[in-house]
Amino acid sequence: NIDRFTKPEARRISYATLLPDTLAPDMPVDEAALKDLYDSRIDEFVAPEKRIVEQLVYPDDAAAAAAKARLDAGETFETLVADRGLTLEAIDLGDVTEAELGAAGPGVFALTEPGIAGPLQSDIGPAIYRMNAILPAQNISLDEVRADLSKDLQIDSARRAIGDRVEELDDLIAAGASLEDLAEEKGLALATVDYTALAPELEGITAYAAFREAADAVEQGVTTDIIVLDDGGLVALRLDEIV
């Protein structure tokens, strides 16, 4: 039962943080900025109907018609592809809009379920199309994503606000302010963690690489300068004791 009676050496770290997720809910959201963000990401929210399509091109109308006759007689589309010396990957157009298919668009989009269309004229010659799936149009309004986009704006505003405070907080630490002072007077969150570099799971403040690097290096009783974290937050820490 050795695990019950032993634990690795740890560094007891006090730390004061200011994180975007904590500050964000109090940040105002400008309606014009919200609309601009929605417009800049419009492709995520509004998209035309699409089809997942394969395009097998032939050198002329007669060859394309003959291939279609073979399909009608029971041969597989894969056989036609192999006879052309091609692979399914080579003829895959992916998901495309009707406009992207050009002249063949109306014929392919007339299919209401997966199937064969053609021969139809493509930009590179007559082709037989296999439509494999229908991707419905998407039209998500600003109101439907307002909460998510507002949070994104608030997080961004919080990062900027935190960045503007780094110099001020550094000056306070240089003047002798403690972590407790920063928490009481400047609204930072104060906490303590027993930090072990070899811990199997990193969570909370220890998930930040910059915190771990500072926690490994700080000397006992010393308060670090402000450390900017990779999410735009900040932390200052102090080694209280070796446990």
MIROFI-473214 format. One line per field, with one value per residue (C-alpha): residue number from 1; residue in one letter; x, y, z. Coordinates in steps of 0.5 Angstrom, whole numbers. Layout:
N
num	NUM/...
residu	A/...
xx	X/...
yy	Y/...
zz	Z/...
***
This chain:
243
num	1/2/3/4/5/6/7/8/9/10/11/12/13/14/15/16/17/18/19/20/21/22/23/24/25/26/27/28/29/30/31/32/33/34/35/36/37/38/39/40/41/42/43/44/45/46/47/48/49/50/51/52/53/54/55/56/57/58/59/60/61/62/63/64/65/66/67/68/69/70/71/72/73/74/75/76/77/78/79/80/81/82/83/84/85/86/87/88/89/90/91/92/93/94/95/96/97/98/99/100/101/102/103/104/105/106/107/108/109/110/111/112/113/114/115/116/117/118/119/120/121/122/123/124/125/126/127/128/129/130/131/132/133/134/135/136/137/138/139/140/141/142/143/144/145/146/147/148/149/150/151/152/153/154/155/156/157/158/159/160/161/162/163/164/165/166/167/168/169/170/171/172/173/174/175/176/177/178/179/180/181/182/183/184/185/186/187/188/189/190/191/192/193/194/195/196/197/198/199/200/201/202/203/204/205/206/207/208/209/210/211/212/213/214/215/216/217/218/219/220/221/222/223/224/225/226/227/228/229/230/231/232/233/234/235/236/237/238/239/240/241/242/243
residu	N/I/D/R/F/T/K/P/E/A/R/R/I/S/Y/A/T/L/L/P/D/T/L/A/P/D/M/P/V/D/E/A/A/L/K/D/L/Y/D/S/R/I/D/E/F/V/A/P/E/K/R/I/V/E/Q/L/V/Y/P/D/D/A/A/A/A/A/A/K/A/R/L/D/A/G/E/T/F/E/T/L/V/A/D/R/G/L/T/L/E/A/I/D/L/G/D/V/T/E/A/E/L/G/A/A/G/P/G/V/F/A/L/T/E/P/G/I/A/G/P/L/Q/S/D/I/G/P/A/I/Y/R/M/N/A/I/L/P/A/Q/N/I/S/L/D/E/V/R/A/D/L/S/K/D/L/Q/I/D/S/A/R/R/A/I/G/D/R/V/E/E/L/D/D/L/I/A/A/G/A/S/L/E/D/L/A/E/E/K/G/L/A/L/A/T/V/D/Y/T/A/L/A/P/E/L/E/G/I/T/A/Y/A/A/F/R/E/A/A/D/A/V/E/Q/G/V/T/T/D/I/I/V/L/D/D/G/G/L/V/A/L/R/L/D/E/I/V
xx	0/6/1/-2/4/8/7/13/16/12/13/7/6/1/-1/-5/-9/-13/-16/-20/-25/-26/-26/-30/-38/-37/-34/-40/-41/-42/-48/-44/-38/-42/-45/-38/-36/-42/-41/-33/-35/-41/-39/-40/-47/-50/-48/-52/-54/-49/-48/-42/-41/-36/-35/-33/-31/-31/-27/-34/-41/-41/-37/-41/-47/-44/-42/-49/-52/-47/-49/-57/-55/-53/-45/-42/-40/-33/-32/-33/-28/-23/-24/-22/-16/-18/-19/-25/-20/-18/-26/-28/-30/-32/-38/-40/-45/-50/-46/-39/-42/-43/-47/-48/-51/-58/-58/-54/-58/-65/-63/-67/-63/-56/-56/-53/-54/-52/-48/-48/-43/-38/-32/-28/-32/-39/-39/-43/-44/-45/-48/-47/-50/-54/-52/-58/-57/-55/-58/-56/-58/-54/-59/-58/-51/-51/-49/-43/-41/-42/-37/-32/-32/-32/-26/-22/-24/-22/-15/-14/-16/-11/-6/-7/-6/1/5/1/2/9/10/7/10/17/15/14/6/5/0/-5/-4/-6/-12/-15/-13/-13/-18/-14/-16/-11/-10/-5/-3/2/6/9/13/12/4/1/-5/-4/-11/-12/-7/-1/-4/0/7/9/6/10/16/16/14/20/25/22/26/23/20/21/15/15/14/7/7/3/-1/-2/-9/-8/-9/-3/-1/4/7/11/14/12/15/18/13
yy	0/5/10/11/13/17/23/26/33/39/46/50/56/62/65/71/71/75/71/73/67/71/78/77/77/84/86/90/88/93/91/94/90/84/85/86/79/76/78/77/69/69/63/59/61/62/57/54/47/43/36/31/29/25/27/22/25/22/25/26/25/18/15/18/16/9/9/11/5/0/3/2/-5/-6/-5/-1/6/3/-1/5/9/3/3/10/8/13/12/15/19/22/24/26/34/34/38/43/48/48/54/51/45/50/47/41/44/44/36/34/38/36/29/29/23/20/17/18/24/25/25/33/38/40/45/39/35/31/27/22/25/20/24/21/26/32/37/42/49/53/60/61/68/73/72/65/65/72/69/65/71/76/71/71/79/79/74/79/85/82/80/87/90/85/87/94/92/88/94/97/91/90/96/95/88/92/97/91/89/82/77/79/86/85/81/86/92/90/84/79/72/69/61/56/50/44/44/37/38/30/30/25/30/38/42/49/54/48/47/53/52/59/58/51/54/60/55/50/56/61/61/61/67/71/74/73/79/79/73/73/67/64/65/73/72/74/71/72/67/66/60/59/52/46/40
zz	0/-1/-5/1/5/0/-5/-9/-7/-9/-9/-5/-10/-8/-15/-17/-24/-28/-34/-40/-38/-31/-34/-40/-37/-35/-42/-46/-53/-58/-63/-69/-67/-67/-73/-76/-73/-76/-83/-83/-81/-86/-89/-82/-82/-89/-94/-101/-102/-104/-107/-106/-113/-117/-125/-130/-136/-143/-150/-154/-153/-156/-151/-146/-148/-149/-142/-140/-143/-140/-133/-135/-137/-130/-130/-124/-124/-121/-127/-132/-127/-128/-135/-136/-132/-126/-119/-115/-111/-118/-120/-113/-114/-106/-104/-109/-111/-117/-119/-119/-123/-129/-134/-131/-125/-126/-128/-122/-117/-120/-117/-110/-108/-109/-116/-123/-128/-135/-139/-138/-141/-136/-137/-140/-144/-143/-137/-132/-125/-119/-114/-107/-102/-101/-96/-94/-95/-88/-86/-79/-77/-72/-67/-67/-66/-62/-55/-58/-62/-56/-52/-57/-57/-50/-49/-54/-50/-44/-47/-49/-42/-39/-43/-41/-34/-35/-34/-28/-24/-26/-23/-16/-15/-16/-11/-6/-7/-5/-8/-3/-4/-12/-10/-5/-9/-16/-16/-18/-16/-11/-10/-8/-11/-9/-16/-18/-25/-26/-24/-29/-30/-31/-30/-28/-27/-28/-35/-37/-40/-38/-30/-30/-33/-27/-22/-23/-23/-18/-11/-4/-2/-8/-12/-20/-25/-28/-33/-39/-41/-48/-47/-46/-38/-33/-27/-22/-17/-10/-8/-1/1/-1/1
***
